[in-house]
Amino acid sequence: MSVVAGEQTERSVKQMGTLCDVVRMTQSLFSGQVSTEAMSDPESPGESWVVVTVQAPGEPKELVKLRCEWHERMAQQFPECVRDLRLSILPSA
């Protein structure tokens, strides 16, 4: 597991705690390695998000099912940050 840390403010420390929980939840769904990366669009400097990347074995149909379950769990468990997270699945053999 890797978690990206930026400038430490009270809000970012709380978000880091939440991010660790998000990574744990993601690991419970996907059997592969999980990493995170903070990203932003230079053309929209006020917008930023975190990409949660998983390396996951499985058939495409199963991975789509897990992706849907991830989004449902995110909305239930972390409604305050669901719009700031993106899931990227890298299929592995």
N, C-alpha and C positions, 0 to 999 in steps of 0.2 A: 504494500500500500504506500502511496506517496500522496502527500497533501501539500498544496502550494500555499506559501505564506507571503503576504505582501506587507505593507506598512501596518504596524500593530496599533490599532486603536481599540477602544472598548467594544465598538461594534464589530470590528474584524475578529477580535478574540471570541466573541459570542458566535460569529459565523464560522470560525474555525472549529469550534466545538460541534456545531451543527454539521459541518462538513465531515467531520470524523464519523458522526452518526450516519450520515448519508452513505459514506464509504462502507461502513459495517453492514448497512441494510443491503447495499448493492452486492457485497460479497456473499450475503446469505442467499441471494437469487442466482448469481452467476458463479460458476466454479473456477473461472480464470482470474488472472491478475487484474487489479483495479488501480487506476491512477487518475489524478485530477490535474487540470491545467486552467489557470485563470486566463481569460481572453477578453479582448475588446476590439471594437472597430475604430480605426483611426479617424474615420469620417464622422463617427458619433462618439466622441470622447466621454460623454456622460453615461454611456451604456457599457456594461461589462457583465460577464457571465462565467460560470465554471463548467468546463466540459469534463464529465465523468466518463472515462474510457475503460471498457472491459474487453479482455481477450477471452472469448467464450467458445467452447466446442459445442457442436450440436447442429441439427438440421435447421435450415432457414425458418421453417414453420414454427419450430420450438423457440428459436431466438426472437421471432416476432411476438409470440405469446409472452415470453419473459419481458420483452420491452414494454408491452402493454401493462403487465403486472407491476413493473418498476414505476411507471407513470402513475398508476393508481395508488400505490403505496406512498409515493412522494406526495401526492395531493392530500392523502390522509394524515401522514406523519409529519410532513414538513411544509404545510401550506404557505408559510411565510416566505419560503425561498424557492418554491417550485418553479417560478418564472425565471429564476436566475441560474437554473441548471440545465444542462443538455447532456443527453446520453449518447455515447458513440460505442457501437459494438463492432469489434474486430473479430470476425469468425476465425477459429483456429481448428486445426485437424485433431 
